[in-house]
Amino acid sequence: MTHPPGQPGGGGGSGGGTTGPGREIQTFQFGDLPLRTVMVGGEPWFVTADALAPLGLNRSSLAALDDDEKGVQSLYTLGGYQQMSIISEAGLYSLILRSRKPEAKAFKRWITHDVLPAIRRTGSYTAPAADLDELEVARRYVLALEAKKAIEAELAIAAPKAHSWDTLASGDGDFSVGDAAKILSRDPVIAVGERRLFTVLSDHGWIYRGGDGRWRVYQSAIEAGRLSELPSSHYHPRTGELVLDPPQVRVTPKGLAELHRRLGGMQPLRMHEQIALPAP
């Protein structure tokens, strides 16, 4: 793991739980379990051990996170400064999606309804809103709105790129089940569509249907490097609340090669040829 982007491994300052100027640990309670948070680069990060506990996960789950979703930070504790593993908000959502514990849903709601709103009311941990004058509250509210609009603008610019081949597949990336079916069907002896490929994956014991009827990936298939899950979410059109959707099943190059072999493919896999994409 590395330090979060733009942040040093350690920090100055002492006392009061600070990890450096403008950064301070804040602890929330999920029942009897603490969740320590710290602002890094203007965004909330979470102490990994605290996030794993209510989800019933262990540190092996961190292997599924991207490098920019995890890091190490020097945080002040009662025993002095300690190097502690932390994860970003996106990394936390990814772990929630991987949890099989019933409490994961309540934990997600607590994060989105209590923890993050409490953090973003002020944009930092330096002072609660009650201690701010009306002008400062209004200023921070405007800054929060501007930040939200900036993120929405970046997402709008990035959306068309999702239709490019570079995004859908590369030698180092993975594939949606639909695109994996198209690649496999390039072999004359294989005729498989998206629906049938889902059935094939289920028959091989790589995926299963969750309680909501949506496909989920077995952890064994992830650990074997055959499949991955892509966390997905959307904002509720009426409330603006972030809603976590079921993760998307993705086929890795290793999984694609094994499927090609199991389905009796005769020709070499051609993963780098462009796939016909639907119009945006």
NORKA-V248951 format. One line per field, one symbol per residue. phi: phi as a letter, one per 20 degrees, with the letter a starting at -180 (. if undefined). psi: psi as a letter, one per 40 degrees, with the letter a starting at -180 (. if undefined). burial: 1 if it has 24 or more other C-alpha atoms within 12 Angstrom, else 0. Layout:
phi: ???
psi: ???
burial: ???
This chain:
phi: .cfggmcffcbenbmmmfdqgncbfcddddmedececbecmncfccfggfffgfemddfffffeeffedbaccedecfeofcfcfccefffffffffefdfgffffffffffedfffffefdnadfafffeeffffffffffffffffffffffffffgfffeefgefbbfddccffffffffffffgedcbdffffgffffffmecbeffenefcefgfffffnecbcdgcbbegfeemffdeegfefcdegffffffgffengdeffdeeffefdfff
psi: iiiiheiidaiaiiieeieihehihhhihgbehihhiihhfeihiihddddddeefiaeddedeiideeiahihihideahihihiiidddddddddeieideddddddddddddddddedeeaedhiddeiiddddddddddddddddddddddddddddeeiddddiideaaiiddddddddedhdehhhaddddddddddefdiihadeeihihidddddeediihhhiiihhddeeihhhiiihhihiddddddddddefidiihgeeiihhiii.
burial: 0011000010100000111100111111010000111111011111111111111010001101100011111111000010111111111111111110000110110011001100111111110010000000000000000000000000000000000010011000111111111111110001010100110010000111000000111110110011111110000000000011111111111111111100101000111000100000
